[in-house]
Amino acid sequence: MFRKKVKGNPDLSFNFKDEALWKPDLYERFPVASVTAIAYDRSLSIYVCGLSNGEVHLYGSAPVHHVFVSPDTVPVNHLQIVPTAKRVVGIASNRLVVWSLEGKLTAKALSSVEIPSGTVFLGTSSRHSHAFIPYSDGTIVTFDLSRLSMSPSKVIPPPSLSDDVVMDLAHNIHNLDELLVATYASIYVWHFTSKIYGRTFNLPDQVPLHPVCLSMHPQESVFVAGTLDGRLVFWNISETEPLWVTTISELVGELKEDQVEERSLEPIFKLSWTLSDSGSSLTILGGRGGNQSRLTTLGFSSTSFLTLEQLVPEKTVVHDPSLCEDISDFVVITRENRILTLQKNSTVVIFGSEDRVDNGEASPGPLEEPFIPYQFRSSILAGYVLECSSDIPPQFIQFNDVTSIATGGLAISKDGPDSRLSKYDPPRLLVGIYGDRILRFDDASSKYLLTEGPLASPYPAPLTSLSIDIGSTLEEPLVFASLEDASACEVQQLEFIPASLELYVIFNSGEILVWKWHHEQVPFEEVKEAKDGRFVDITSLANGTTSFQPRVLINARVGAVSVLSVSEVGFTAISYAKGSFMLIDMRGPIVMTEQMIPATESISILKFVVCKQDEKSPRKLFLALFRVTGSISLLRITKESSRWVLGERIDIPSRKGLAHPIECFLIDIMTGEDMTATAHSVGDLFSHHNTDTRTPSSISSAEFYRVTVSHDSTSCHIGWSSKSISSIPTPKTATAGLLRQKDSTTLALYGDNGSVTILSIPKLETITRFEHVIAPSTVKTLRTMSNLCSFSICTPTGVEVWCLSSLTKKFFPSITVPMEASAEDQKGIVSWLFGAMRNMTGDEFDALVAGPNRPPPLAQADEPSDVKGALDETMAAMHERGELAKTLAERTEDLEQHAGTMVEQARRLATKGKKSKFGF
């Protein structure tokens, strides 16, 4: 009898029954990791940074973005770019790792060679294809980066310097036969042709030198050494006597004539001498004392440096000491006039290198506020990816304030959306609170993946104007005084409501901070004066700009929050661990009701819905309280005059529910959508024509299926009734979500063992099941993106997006780095390849060092001729057009099938409506 009553309930999963439609796949990753190494090459205009998760990210002004991966994901602690060999080379633990920049970039390393443990740096040059590897006994071996093999030539130190630690290396770019080697005690020159050491550079009067770093002038035969005691020593490479021994204080004019540096100076850790528009710039890390800045840039004119006066800088930039005290490394981005500094806490701060000149006076700050792109975030506290409505204000998703070269993101590009269909995808946002207690937004919409070329735009695009410093907000006196214990506040939950652009941050001690996005052209709505001590008006902290503005602090002082539900129509429901329950109208805010819930009746789920109480009543706005016993309470919310008030309460006994629910979905039988209260549904509810236009024959005794999920079972009921369509055991279920695509809806169950099970609705038949999709022990939160048939998880290593449907389009971008030098390059590095100031070419040096038995070049794909290349491009375009036509044909066919299915479904419902006495 019961079977007969429920027979023929509309199948909402009719297009999802094919098991081949399902295939879980890691769609993209947004990992967080510490930056371990940075490098930059001017001739190619590319920048690379190594991360603690073993990834090496390449960015370029082409623009390109690519991810290399080290073997066994070992962190890379040193990086160099070698444009002549078209290689990126790094040190990962005790291995030399090489990646290729030729052709289509791939993540896998070309070569991984074991080197002595304790090797911390390599010597490379833009002129040739070899890397110099210093050994602990003072010898230096050579590695052929083109042939990926060791070369027979090696550098043997003078007997007096044997077993001396090699501190730094610098190749004489004007004479590749000469290599400058800085050891702990001295500097000497090695000649590769004669295989002997030459002149030695020392200080007069046998004063110990103790060099730490070297840097050659990019055009002149002058080099500078930084010493352990903080001095700068300038030499002409052809002379053993120094041109000048000085300090930074003397160079910038801080010392009077004949005045001696009295304070102790820290070592000079790194030097970088680069070309500039007016001459050259020498950037120095270290060499200062006391509270002085550790980062200094000296500007020199175009000169031959033949006299002492020519070594006096024309201008000086002394960077903000407070931002320079923890710098461990830096690279100079010459084209952008930027200095990217790697801090000891593995973040990056960007400074201007030439734009601000202060003649020795301390700069008030960096060129711009320190910009932290996505890849420089070391840890994450909470975060997820969510889909947004396409009508979100355009002022909200904008990133015009991002000007740095390193604005790319971390999405693994091999599995991105299909670029041709990307404009049809809904906007997606990555929301996260990171280890520095700053809440950040990133636009992860696929429309930013491809514009002019592969990854031509930042992805994800950091929306820096939306960032919120949670830590600073908690330290505000108004907020600090209202907290139980500000020092113990830890983020428990994060909720962003795209439709209303409101943000809720829930802390483990029970406090809730609320922000609302504000556009500067719209008057800011102040919180109404309230005498309720549970609400603290914090709008006085707003700055009035286009960003998130603080609204209110909710602190009921009744313990931690156990369940929170926020509606986009202005209501918030909170259940606390100690039994207290509140319903709040956020337009006040005003507490509409407050109750104490017995522990035996504690609340598991809170849900704002617009639905019918029964098949004869009109739709109403309810707050549904799902209790651990399985019983349900419906609190009606209605509007009287200009006030929102509570109406009647409807109690549904536990026999009609499911005990210990963790998720509940009210699924509209006609649309397949969850009937959560939205601005549109509530607007229709209180319009003048609040009637259901669907004919009785199109409604199956109720307008929705009620699907309830617990940790060990799942059930589907008709409406709020006790009429069960199906109830099945689903052990070890952690959470659940709805998946919608092609006018069908299914239920996804995520197991606490990492499994994913897809069930049909309403019969809860298993369509497919996948084991061990994710590692559940690492998952902090899991959110389903219904319309994208995907879900995002937050783990200690970042945020991942997993796609469950094989219908999702993917593309495989061919990312290449342009190897042709621009006209601008001819003034600098590239001019050395063709200029007269040399006596050995890079190829000659490679042949000399590698010896007569140098291996043949690695096999390379033949370059296509012009005709063949044009033909290939034409064929590729035809193939892409054919794929697009096929895609559109598939969509047309799908629409035809859907139309036929809907007609058949309507016919069955009409027939059933005539035959059924009860209308279902």
Sequence and secondary structure as in RCSB ss.txt:
>XXXX:A:sequence
MFRKKVKGNPDLSFNFKDEALWKPDLYERFPVASVTAIAYDRSLSIYVCGLSNGEVHLYGSAPVHHVFVSPDTVP
VNHLQIVPTAKRVVGIASNRLVVWSLEGKLTAKALSSVEIPSGTVFLGTSSRHSHAFIPYSDGTIVTFDLSRLSM
SPSKVIPPPSLSDDVVMDLAHNIHNLDELLVATYASIYVWHFTSKIYGRTFNLPDQVPLHPVCLSMHPQESVFVA
GTLDGRLVFWNISETEPLWVTTISELVGELKEDQVEERSLEPIFKLSWTLSDSGSSLTILGGRGGNQSRLTTLGF
SSTSFLTLEQLVPEKTVVHDPSLCEDISDFVVITRENRILTLQKNSTVVIFGSEDRVDNGEASPGPLEEPFIPYQ
FRSSILAGYVLECSSDIPPQFIQFNDVTSIATGGLAISKDGPDSRLSKYDPPRLLVGIYGDRILRFDDASSKYLL
TEGPLASPYPAPLTSLSIDIGSTLEEPLVFASLEDASACEVQQLEFIPASLELYVIFNSGEILVWKWHHEQVPFE
EVKEAKDGRFVDITSLANGTTSFQPRVLINARVGAVSVLSVSEVGFTAISYAKGSFMLIDMRGPIVMTEQMIPAT
ESISILKFVVCKQDEKSPRKLFLALFRVTGSISLLRITKESSRWVLGERIDIPSRKGLAHPIECFLIDIMTGEDM
TATAHSVGDLFSHHNTDTRTPSSISSAEFYRVTVSHDSTSCHIGWSSKSISSIPTPKTATAGLLRQKDSTTLALY
GDNGSVTILSIPKLETITRFEHVIAPSTVKTLRTMSNLCSFSICTPTGVEVWCLSSLTKKFFPSITVPMEASAED
QKGIVSWLFGAMRNMTGDEFDALVAGPNRPPPLAQADEPSDVKGALDETMAAMHERGELAKTLAERTEDLEQHAG
TMVEQARRLATKGKKSKFGF
>XXXX:A:secstr
 HHHHHTT   TTTTS  GGGEEEEEEEEEE   EEEEEEETTTTEEEEEETTSEEEEEETTTEEEEEE GGG  
  EEEEETTTTEEEEEETTEEEEEE SSS  SS SEEEE  TT    B  SSSSEEEEE TTS EEEEETTTTEE
EEEEE   GGGTT  EEEEEE TT TTEEEEEESS EEEEETTTTEEEEEE  GGG    EEEEEE SSSSEEEE
EETTS EEEEETT SS SEEE HHHHTT S TT    S    EEEEEEEEETTEEEEEEEE   TT  SEEEEEE
ES    SSGGGS SEEEE  HHHHTTEEEEEEETTTTEEEEEETTS EEEEESSS   TTSB SS SSS    GG
G   EEEEEEEE  TTS TTTS  TT   S       GGGB  GGGGGGS  EEEEEEETTSEEEEEE  GGGTB
SSSBT S SSEE GGG EEHHHHHHSHHHHTTSS GGG  EEEEEEETTTTEEEEEETTS EEEEEEE TTS   
       TTEEE GGG   SSEEEEEEEE   S  EEEEEE TTSEEEEEETTSEEEEEETTTTEEEEEEE  GG
G EEEEEEEEEESSTTS EEEEEEEEETTS EEEEEEEEETTEEEEEEEEEE GGGS SSEEEEEEEETTT  B 
B  HHHHHHHTSS     S GGGS SSSEEEEEEESSEEEEEETTSS EEEEEE TTEEEEEEEEETTEEEEEEE
ETTS EEEE TTT  EEEEESS S GGG SEEEEEGGGTEEEEEETTEEEEEEEETTS  B        S  GGG
GGTTTHHHHSSS SS HHHHHHHHH TT            HHHHHHHHHHHHHHHHHHHHHHHHHHHHHHHHHHH
HHHHHHHHHHHHHHH SS  
